[in-house]
Amino acid sequence: MDIFDIIGPVMIGPSSSHTAGAVRIGRIAYKLLNELPIRAEIGLCGSFAQTYKGHGTDKALLAGIMNMHTDDIRIRNAQEVAKSMGIQYHLYTTQIKGAHPNTVEIYLVGKSGNECRMQGASVGGGNIEIRSVNGMEVEFKAQQNTLLVLHRDVKGTIAAVSNSVAASGMNIGNFQLCRPKKGHEGLMTIEVDGDVKEEDVIKLKSLPNVINVVLVRAL
């Protein structure tokens, strides 16, 4: 832990957990959708559900899904900005068993018809943890460049992806696999050291049995 984990990021306040962390979670959802949403369903859990109006968590999440950073002065007017961009949004409170107190679930639809669903938590000091993507369990903090590789559960696919990452000069810092059912779709979460080039992502997408690759750059 360094000093920035304690004092939090440069941000529009009032709270690193309820505001800055919320912006960052929203930005991950934006990155997963890979376009500006036209519709957003945002479910607030625990402390988020109880204090979101006073801490501006609702505005912070909206700002994040519009790809704003934690220090963007437009966060204060995120609701008006969203309306001006034609984004229909709905916030609701919910309960998620065993979830961190500052948890949110986000469902986005883009103009192209793309959809994404994710769950994340703000764990203090502006730090976040992403817990699920499109119904599959993950665990990453977006502190390193992260590759999300959706693939068919076929023998040799994990090896092919790992070899491609290595051949591109990337070092895997952390690797996780979610495979809800044998022989169906799975999701690799690969945190790598250093930069990831767009051509590296294209190579991964071209591999047999790889359905899609999403690069979440470190926040």
BADREN-622747 format. One record per atom (N, C-alpha, C): x, y, z. Coordinates in steps of 0.2 Angstrom, whole numbers, plus 2048, in hexadecimal, padded with zeros to 3 digits. Layout:
BEGIN
XYZ ...
END
This chain:
BEGIN
8047FA800 800800800 804806800 80380B7FC 8078117FC 8028177FE 80581D7FE 802823801 7FB8247FE 7FB8237F7 7F58257F3 7EF8207F5 7F181A7F7 7EB8157F9 7E8818800 7EC81C804 7E981E80A 7E5825809 7E882A805 7E5830804 7E08307FF 7E182B7FA 7DC82B7F4 7DF82F7EF 7DB82F7E9 7DD8327E3 7DB8397E2 7DE83D7DE 7DB8447DC 7D48437DA 7D08467DD 7C98457DB 7C484B7DD 7BE84A7DA 7B884F7DC 7B584B7E2 7B484E7E8 7B284B7EE 7AB8497EE 7A88477F4 7AC8487FA 7AF8427FD 7AF83C7FA 7B18367FD 7B58317F8 7BB82F7FA 7BF82B7F5 7BB8247F4 7B88217F9 7B581B7F8 7AE81C7F4 7AA8217F6 7A38227F3 7A38267ED 7A98297EC 7A982E7E6 7AE82B7E1 7B482C7E3 7BA82A7DE 7B98237DC 7B881E7E1 7B88177E0 7B28167DB 7AC8197DC 7A68187D8 7A881B7D1 7AB8207D0 7AD8227C9 7B181D7C6 7B681A7C9 7BA8157C6 7B780F7C4 7B280D7C8 7AE8077C7 7AA8087C0 7A780E7C0 7A38107BA 7A78107B4 7AE8127B4 7B28127AF 7B480B7AC 7B48077B1 7B58007AF 7B07FD7AB 7A97FF7AD 7A47FD7A9 7A48007A2 7A68067A2 7A680A79B 7AB806797 7B180479A 7B6801796 7B47FA793 7B07F6797 7AD7F0795 7A87F1790 7A47F6790 79F7F778B 7A37F9784 7A87FD785 7AC800780 7A980577C 7A480977F 7A080E77B 79C812781 79A81777F 79581B783 78F818784 78C81678A 78681378A 780817789 77B814786 774818786 76F81678B 77181178F 76D80F794 77180C79A 76F80E7A0 77380B7A6 76E8097AB 76F8037AE 76C8017B4 7718007BA 7708047BF 7758047C4 7728027CB 7757FC7CE 7727FA7D4 7777FB7DA 7757FF7DF 7798017E4 7787FC7EA 77D7FA7EE 77D7F57F3 7807F87F9 77D7F67FF 7817F8805 7817FF807 787801809 78880880A 78780D804 78980A7FE 78780E7F8 7808107F8 77B80B7F9 77480C7F9 7728117FE 775811804 77381580A 77581C809 77B81D806 77E824806 77F8277FF 77D8247FA 77F8267F3 77D82E7F2 7788307F4 7768377F3 77A83C7F6 77C83B7FD 78083F800 78783F7FE 78A83A7FC 7918397F9 79183A7F2 78C83B7EE 78C83C7E7 78E8357E3 78D82F7E6 78F8297E3 78B8287DD 78582A7DC 78182A7D6 78482E7D1 7868347D2 78A8387CD 7908357CB 7948327D0 79B8307CE 79A82A7CA 7958257CB 79481F7C7 7928227C0 78E8267BF 78C8297B9 79282C7B5 7968307B9 79C8337B6 7A182D7B3 7A18287B7 7A68237B5 7A381F7AE 79D81E7AE 79B81A7A8 79B81F7A2 79C8257A3 79D82A79D 7A582B79C 7A98277A0 7B082779F 7B482D7A2 7B08307A7 7B48367AA 7B98337AF 7BE8377B1 7C38367B6 7C18387BD 7C48367C2 7C28387C9 7C38407CA 7C78437C6 7C884B7C7 7C484F7C3 7BF84C7BF 7BB84F7BA 7B68547BD 7B685A7BC 7B185F7BF 7AA85D7BD 7A985A7B8 7A28587B5 79F8537BA 7A28507BE 79F84B7C3 79984E7C7 79A8547C9 7958577CD 78F8587C9 78F8587C2 7898597BE 7888537BA 78A84D7BC 78A8477B8 7838457B5 77E8477BA 7778457B8 7758497B2 77684F7B2 7758547AC 7798527A6 77F8507A7 78384F7A1 78184879E 77F8437A2 77C83D79F 77683E79B 77184279E 76B84479A 76C848794 77184C794 77385078E 77684B788 77984578B 77C841786 77783B784 77183C787 76B837785 76C830788 76F83078E 77082A792 76A829797 766824796 76182279A 76481E7A0 7638207A6 76681C7AC 76181B7B1 7618167B5 75D8147BA 7618127C0 7618157C6 7648137CC 75F8107D1 76180A7D4 75D8077D9 7628047DE 75E8027E4 7627FF7E9 7617F87E9 7667F47EB 7657ED7EB 7697E97F1 7687E37F2 76C7DF7F7 7707DA7F3 7767D97F5 77A7D47F2 77E7D07F7 77C7CA7F8 77E7C67FE 7867C57FE 7897C7804 7907C6804 7947CC801 7917D17FE 7957D67FA 7987DB7FF 79D7DE7FC 7A07E3800 79B7E9801 79B7ED806 7967F2807 7967F7802 79B7F97FE 79B7FE7F9 79B7FA7F2 7967F77F1 7957F37EB 7907F57E6 7917F57E0 78D7F77DB 78D7F27D5 7877F17D2 7867ED7CC 7847F27C6 7877F17C1 7857F67BB 7847F27B5 77F7F47B1 77D7F17AB 77C7F67A6 7807F67A0 7807FB79B 77E7F8795 77B7FC791 77A7FB78A 77C801785 7807FF780 78380477C 77E805775 78080A772 77C80C76C 77D806767 782803767 7847FD762 7807F7764 77D7F776A 7797F176C 77E7ED771 7847EF772 7887EB776 7857EC77D 7867E7781 7847E7788 78A7E578D 78A7E7793 78F7E4798 78B7E579F 78D7E07A3 78B7E07AA 7917DE7AE 7917E27B4 7977E17B8 7957E37BF 7997E07C4 7987E27CB 79F7E47CE 79F7E97D1 7A67EC7D4 7A57EF7DB 7AA7F07DF 7AA7F27E6 7AF7F87E6 7AE7FD7EA 7B38027EC 7B58007F3 7BC7FF7F3 7BE7FB7F9 7C28007FE 7C28077FC 7C680C800 7CB80F7FD 7CC8167FE 7D181A7FB 7D181A7F4 7CB8197F1 7CA81A7EA 7CC8137E6 7CE80E7EA 7CF8087E7 7C98047E6 7C98007E0 7C37FC7DF 7C57F47DD 7C07F07DE 7C17E97DC 7BB7E77D7 7BC7E47D2 7B77E27CD 7B67DB7CF 7AF7D97D0 7AE7D27D2 7AA7CE7CD 7A77D17C8 7A47CD7C3 7A37D17BD 7A47CD7B7 7A37D07B0 79E7CB7AC 7987CE7AA 7947CA7A6 7927C37AA 7917C47B0 78F7BE7B4 7957B97B6 79B7BA7B4 7A07B67B5 7A57B97BB 7A77B57C0 7AB7B87C5 7B27BA7C3 7B47C07C5 7BB7C27C4 7BD7C67CA 7C37C77CA 7C67CB7D0 7CC7CF7CE 7CB7D57CC 7D17DA7CB 7CF7E17CD 7D57E57CE 7D47EB7D1 7D67F17CC 7D77EF7C6 7D97F47C0 7DF7F97C2 7E37F67C6 7E97F97C8 7EF7F77C3 7EE7F27BF 7F27F07BA 7EE7EF7B4 7F17EF7AE 7EE7EE7A8 7EB7E77A8 7E47E67A6 7E17DF7A7 7DE7DD7A1 7DF7D779F 7DC7D4799 7D67CF79B 7D07D1799 7CB7CC79A 7C97C8793 7CB7C2794 7CA7BE78E 7C57B978E 7BF7BA78A 7B97B678A 7BB7B0785 7BA7AA787 7BC7A5782 7B879F783 7B879A77E 7B579477F 7BA78F782 7B778B787 7BA78778B 7BD780787 7C2781783 7C577C77F 7CC77B781 7CE775781 7D5773783 7DA77777F 7DF77A782 7E477D77F 7E378577E 7DD787780 7DC78E77F 7DF793784 7E079078A 7E379478F 7EB79578E 7ED78F78B 7F578F789 7F6794783 7F179477F 7F2798779 7F279F77B 7EE7A177F 7ED7A8781 7F37AA785 7F67A678A 7FC7A778E 8027A878A 8027A3785 8087A4780 8087AA77C 8027AC77A 8027B3776 8047B977A 8017B9781 8037BE785 80B7BE786 80E7B8787 8157B8788 8197BA782 8167B877C 81A7BA776 8197C1775 8147C5777 8147CC777 8187D077B 81C7CC780 8207CF784 81D7D178B 8177CF78C 8137D1792 8147CC798 8157CE79E 8167CA7A3 80F7C97A7 80D7C37A8 8077C27AC 8087C37B4 8057C87B7 8057C97BE 8007C57C2 7FA7C47BF 7F57C07C2 7F17BD7BD 7EE7B77BE 7EA7B37B9 7E47B07BD 7DE7B17BA 7D97AE7BD 7D47AB7B8 7D17A67B9 7CC7A37B4 7C57A17B8 7C07A47B4 7B97A27B6 7B679E7B1 7B47987B3 7B17937AE 7AB7907B1 7A57947B0 79F7927B3 79D78B7B2 79E7887AC 79C7827AA 7A177F7A5 7A47797A6 7A97767A2 7A677579B 7AB777796 7A977778F 7A577C78C 7A3781790 7A078778E 7A478D78E 7A279378F 7A679978F 7AA79A795 7B079D795 7B379E79B 7B67A579A 7B97A87A0 7BC7AF7A0 7C27AF7A3 7C87B17A0 7CE7B17A3 7CF7B97A5 7D27BA7AB 7D47C07AD 7DB7C07AE 7DE7C47AA 7E67C47A9 7E87CB7AB 7EC7CC7B1 7EF7D37B2 7F67D27B0 7F87D77AD 7FF7D77AA 8037DD7AC 80A7DC7AC 80E7E27AE 8107E67A7 8107EC7A8 8127F07A2 80C7F179D 80E7F4798 8097F6793 8067F078F 8007F178C 7FD7ED787 7FC7F1781 7FE7EE77C 7FD7F1775 7F67EF772 7F37F376E 7ED7F176B 7EE7EB766 7F47EB763 7F57E575F 7F67DE763 7F87DF769 7F87D976D 7F17D676F 7EC7DB770 7E57D9771 7E27D676A 7E47D9764 7E27D675E 7E47CF75D 7EA7CE75F 7ED7C775E 7E97C2763 7E87C4769 7E47C076D 7DD7BF76A 7DA7C4768 7D37C3765 7D37BE75F 7D97BD75B 7D97B9756 7DA7B2757 7DC7B075E 7DD7A975F 7D77A575F 7D879E75D 7D279A75D 7CF79A764 7C8799764 7C479976A 7C479F76E 7C77A476C 7C67AB770 7C17AE76D 7BC7B0771 7B67B476F 7B77BB76F 7BA7BE775 7BB7C5775 7C07C677A 7C47CC779 7C97CE77E 7C77D5780 7C77D7786 7C67DE788 7CC7E078C 7CF7E578B 7D57E878E 7D37EE793 7D37ED799 7D27F279E 7D97F57A0 7DA7FB79E 7E07FE7A0 7E08007A7 7E68007AA 7E68027B1 7E48097B2 7E080A7B7 7DD8117B9 7E28157BC 
END
